[in-house]
Amino acid sequence: ELVERIEVIRGPQGAALYGSDAISGVINIVSRHEGTAPDGAQTHMRSTFGTSATHYGSGNAAMQDHAITFRTGSNLRSGGVTIGGATAGPYIPNAHSREFRTLGDVRVIGPRVSYTGTGRFVAKSAGVPVNPLLAGVTGSEIESDDDPQQLRMYAAGGTVSYARDSRWTYTLTGGLDGYSLSNVSTEHTPVPSVADTALRAASGSALRGIVRLSAITHVGSPDRVGANLTFGAEQSTLWDRTLRVFDDDSGDDDEFVRGRSRNTGILAQTTVTFRNTAFLTAGARQERVDYTRGETHGAFLPMVGLSVVRDYEGFSAKWRAAYGRGIRAPRSSMHLATREPRRTISNNGLMPEEHGGLERGLDLRAGRALGVHLTSFDETVSGLIQTVTVDNPIEGSSGPSRSSWYQFQNVGEIGNRGLESQAVFATGSLRISGAATFLGSRVLRVHDEYSGDL
């Protein structure tokens, strides 16, 4: 109800437009902003009720989820808001949750200026249950936490576009996106999972702010030769506050570690159309990444893509190829969320991760009945960051410490080759689809200072 379309850019090609966090691809979710029926307003309500019971609970636990969506306006001026909430009762002791969510959007289109805005807020709290199977085995050694786990997520942003004339359009986009996560309990299982690691490491809060300015112009005609030119500049800053999960000698008793990372990029991109048959896309971005701990990094991120489409009677074929390069800084939202919650030794010589290579594809369609899609890729990933077990750094220690020590290290260079295939057949009410992927991944070389398993 709230999404108009979802755009996907595969591989590192999206980094030329979206920056260092787009090293492996981009998923762009475009919200709906259209108006409603001629009466000018529309309301949609949904409610779900149910119960859940287990052998370990005191009875039936109530489950419910409610939402209401209201939209009003026309295609030139529209707005909408969705408000929802959900609760889940204790199907096992302390396994209860409460959730509130709201999402709003607005759009105003004038003769030369248009504005779209969106806001989102989600609040959720959940109890800290004890696994009843483990409790039965260990007795009183495992105790539940009376304080709930709490999550808050929020975002607000807007885009203003100004069309000076029929050829130039200027766009300014700005927004904030943040979260806070507290009292995450992952201590009640004998073997921590990857999800436990991510939640434990993300405890705290983070806020990302971004400002992007772009200018777009059109030249020529798509029926013959035409082109779109895009020029832009972007600045984003990430402030984070995460649990202190490493030991140091700073004497700081603060439970949290505070950091900041900043990305600055300038970009240029063009899409050239030849008689609506061949399409050439080329672009480049100069990126600069700096953060509170570690070196400042700069990178040149190119991208080029070509596709040729031919239509025949009842049949069409599309050939495509693309090359791109992307990076991810050692300190990014990705690494903040997957850090190991153990004693970690800092590595100030950590280099960014890099991803680059070539992708080729063929798409065949026979009317509306059959579609076949093939994509092959040959890409290289270098500098992947891995958590490595290191020797006990405590001076004078004669054996292993009580807890293991870890360090982020660059692995080296890895080559990935593969083929992805997909086919869809549809006739009447019958639809059959299938897919197959063949992948080979090989370590080509390791970094000189890497000391891990590879």
N, C-alpha and C positions, 0 to 999 in steps of 0.2 A: 504493500500500500504506500510505502514511503520512498521506494527506490525506483527511479526512472530507468537506469541502465547501469551495467557494470562493465568497465573497460579493463582489459588485461594486457600488459606488456610483458613478454617473456624475456628472461635472461638479462644481461647487463645493459641492453640497449636503452632502457629507461633512465639510466643514470645521467645521460647527457642532458635530460630535461629536468629531472627531479632530484639530482644530487646524490650524495654518498650513501644514504640509507637505501637507495634503490639498486644495490649491487646485484640482486638476484631477480629483480622484476618489480612490477608495480601493479597494484589493484586499485583502481579509481572508482569509487562508488558515487554516482551522481543522483542527488535527491530529486524527487518530484516537486514541481512548483506550479503545475497547471491549475486553472480555476475549476469551478464546479459546474453543476447543471444550471440552466437559466434561472432557477429560483434563488441562486446565490449562496446556498449553504447546504452542507451535507454532514451528517453525523453517523458514525459507525461505532457500535458498542459490542463488546465481546466479553463473555464470562465463562470460566471453566471451574467446575467443582469436582472433587473426588476425595477418596480416602485411601490411606495406606496403612498396613498393619504388619508387624513382624512378631516373632516369638519373644523378642526381647523388650518390646514396648509395653506400656501400660494399657493400651487399647488402640482403637482406630485413630489415626492421625489425620486431621483435615488438611487438604490441599486445595488451594484456590488461586486463580489468576484472573485479573480483570483489566480491561483497557477500554478507553474511549478516545476516538479520533474525531476532531472537528475541523472542517475546511470551509473556507468562504472566499468570495472574490471571483474575479474574471482572469483571463489569460494575461491581462496587463497589470492587474493588482490582485495579489492573492496571498493567503496566509493559512497556516494550519498549526494545530497543536495536538499532541498525543500524550495522554497521562495514563499510567498503568501501575499496578502493584500486584504483588504475589506473596503468599505465605505458605509455609510448609510446617506441619506439626512434627513432634518428636516421634518418628517411627522407630528410632532407638533412642535411649536417653541422651538428651542434649542435642540431638540432630535436628534442630529447627532452624528456619531461616525466614527473613523478612526482606522484601525488596520493593523499592519505589523507583520509577523511571518516568522521565518526561522528555519530549522532543518537540521543538517548534521551528517553523520556517516562515519566511516572508519573501515576497518578490514584488518589485515595482519596476515597470518598464516605461520610460519616457521617450520622447522623440530622439534624444541623443544620449541620455544617461539612463542606465539601468542598475538596479541593486538587488542582490540576493543575500539573505542572511540565514543562519541556522544556529541553534543552541541545543545542548544536550546535557542531561544530568541523570546519573544513576547512583542510587545508594542501596547498599545491601549489607546485612549483618547475618551472621550464622553462628550457631553454637559450636562448641568444641567437643564432639562426642568421643567416647572411648570405643574402640573396636570391641564388641561384646565377645567375640571369639578369643581375642588376646586377654581380655579381662578375666575370662573364665580360666585361663591357663596360669596367669601370673598373679591373680588375686589383687591385693591392695597396692602392688608396686606401680600400677598405672592409674592415674587419677585424672579426671576431666578438669577443664579450665572453666571457671564460672564466668569470666569475661568473654564476650562474643568477639568473633573476628569481624572486622569492619572494612568495607570497600567503598570508596567514593570516586566516581569518574565524572568529568565535566569537560565540556568543549563549547566554544563560541567563536564564530567567525563570520566574515562577510566579504563580498566581492562587489566592487564598483567598476562599471565599464563605461567608457566615454567614446562615442563614435564622432570624431571631429568632422569627417566627411565619409564618402562612400569607400574610401581606400584605407584609411588608418583607424584603428581601434586601440584604445589604451585601457589597460585593466590593472587594478590594484586589489590585491587579496591580502587579508590579514586575519590572524586568529590565534587562539590559545587552546591548548589541549593538555589536561592534567589528570592526575589521580593521587589518591592517598590510600594506603593499605596498612592496617595495624592489627596487632595481636594474632598474626598468622601462626597457627600451631601445626608443626610438622614433626613433633617429637614422640608421637604415640605409635609409631610403627618401627619394627626392628630393622627393616631395610628401607632407607629413604628412596623415593622415586625421583625421576627427573622433574615431575610436576612439583614435588615438595621443594626441590632445589630452587626452582624458579620463583615460587611463592616466597620462600624464606629470604632469598636475595632481594626481592622487590619490595620487601617491607620498608615503609617510609613514604616518600612522596616524590613526584616529579612533575615538572611543568615545562611545556615546550611552547615557545612563541615564534611566529613566522610572519614575515612581510615579503611580498613578491610583487614586482612591477614588471609589466610586459607591454610590448607594442607589436601589433600585427598589421600587416598590409598585404594586399592582393595585387598581383600584376598579371597581365595577359588574360587568356581565355581558356578554360578547361577543355573546350571542344577542339582547340588547336594546341597551344602551349600556354600553360598558366602556372603560377607559383604563389604559394603563401610564404611569407617571411615573418619570423618571430624573433624578437630581441627581448631579453629579460635580465633582471637582476634579482637576487634573492638573499635574504638574511634570516637565519633561524638560530635560536638559542635554546639549549636544554639545561634547566636547573634540576638537580636531583639531590635527594636526601635519603640515603639508604643505610641499613644497619651496618655497623662496624663489624666486619667478619674477618678481619686480619689483626694480628698483633703487631704493635710497633713500639718504639721507645720514645714517642713524642710526649708521653705523660698526659695526653688529652683523655679526660674521663668521659667525654661526650659519647653517648651510645651510637650516634649517627655520624656518618661521613658525608660532607657536603661537597658537591662538585658542579662544574659548569663546562659545557662544550658549546662551540659556536661554529656554524657553517656559513660561509659566504661564497656565493657563486654568481658568475655572469655567463650568459648563454646566447647562442644564436642558432637558429634552425630554419630549414626551408623544406618545403614539399613541392616538387615540380610534377606537373601532370602533362603527359603527351597524348593528345587525342583520346583521353579517357581510356587509354589502353595500358600505358606504362606509367608507373609512379615511382619517383625517386625521392627519398627522404635523406637528408644529411644534416648533421648538427654537431655542435661541440660545446663543452662547458668547462670553464676554468674554476676549479674548486679549491677552497682554502679551509682547513679544519684546524682549530686550536682548542685546547682544553686546559683545565687547571693543573693537571699532572701529566707530564709527558711532552714530547716535541710537537711543534706545529708542522702540519703536513699540507702540501699542495699537490694537485693532480690535474692533468688534462684528460678530459673524458670525451672521446669522439664517438660518433655513431653514424652509420650509413646503411640504408636499406633500399632494396629495389624489388618491385613486383610488376609482373606483366600478366594481364588478363585478356583472354580471348574467348569470345562467345560464338558458338555455332548453333545450329538449329537443334534445340532440345539438349544442348550439351555445353558446358563451360569448363575452362581450365585456367588455373592461376599458378604461376611459378613465382617464388619469392626467395629472397636471401637477405641476410642482415649481419652486420658486424657491430660490436660495441665493446666498451670497456667501462667498468665501474669499480669503485673502492668503498670500503667501510672502515671508518676510523677505529682505532683501538678502544676508544671510549665512545660508545653510542648507546642508544636505548636498547638495542639488541643485546649487547654484552652486559648491560646493567641487569637485565632480566634473567640472564642465564648463568650468572656468576656462581661458583661453588661456595656454599656457606661453610667454609672451613678456613683454617689459618692460611693466609695467602701472602706471599712475598711479592712486593711490587717489582715491575720490570719496566724501567723507564726507556729502554731501547726497543720497545714493541713497535713494529711497523704495521701500517694499514693492511687489511686484506684486499686483494685485487682479483677481479673476475673479468675475463675477456675471451672472445672467440667468435666463430662463424656459425651461422645457422642457415639451413636451406630447407625449403618446403615445396610441396606440390599439393594443390587442392583440385579435385575433380568432382563435378556435379552432373548428374544425368536427370534433368527435370527436377521434380520434387521427390523422386523415388529413391535415388541413390546418391550418397556423398562419401568420398574417400579422401582422407587427409594424411599426408606423410610429412614428417619433419625429422631431419638429421642434424646433429650438432657436433661440433668439435671445439671444445673450450678448455681453457687452462685457468685454474684457480691457484693463486700463490699467496703465501703469508697467512693462511688460515690460522686462527688463534685457537689454541687448545690449552686446557688446564692440565699441567704436568706435575707429577709427584717429584719433589726435590728432597735433597738430604736435609737432615735436621740442622737448622742454622744456629741453634743455641750453642754458644761457645762453651767448651769444656764438657759437653754431653758425651757420654760413652756409649750410648745406645739410642734406640728410637724413642722419640718423645711420646708423650701421652696421646697426642693428636698428630695426624699427618700434616705435612706442610706442602703447599701447592704454589704454583706460579703460572701465569699466563705466558705462553711462548708461541712464536711463529713456527708453524710446522715445516713449510717449504713450498714445493710446487706439485700440484696434482693435476693430471689430465683426465678429462671426461669426454667420452665419445658415446654416441647413442643414436637410436632410431625410435621415434614414436609414431604409431600408426593408429588410425581410427576409421571406422566405417559405419554408416547409418543407412538402413533400408526402411522405407515406409510406404505402405500402400493401404488405403482405406483406414481402418481402425487398428491395423497391425504395424508395429514398429520394432525393428530389431537393430541393436547396436553392439559393437564390439571394439575392443582396443587391445593393443599389445605394445610393450615397451622393452627395448633391448639396450642395456647400459653397461659400459665398461669404464671403471674408474681405477686409475693407477698412480701410485706415488712416483713422480719422476725424479725428485731430489729433495733432500731435507736441508733445513737451515743449519748453518755452521754452529749456532749456539743452541740448537734444539736438543733436548735430552730425554724425550718421551719414548714411547713404545715403538715408533716407526724407525 
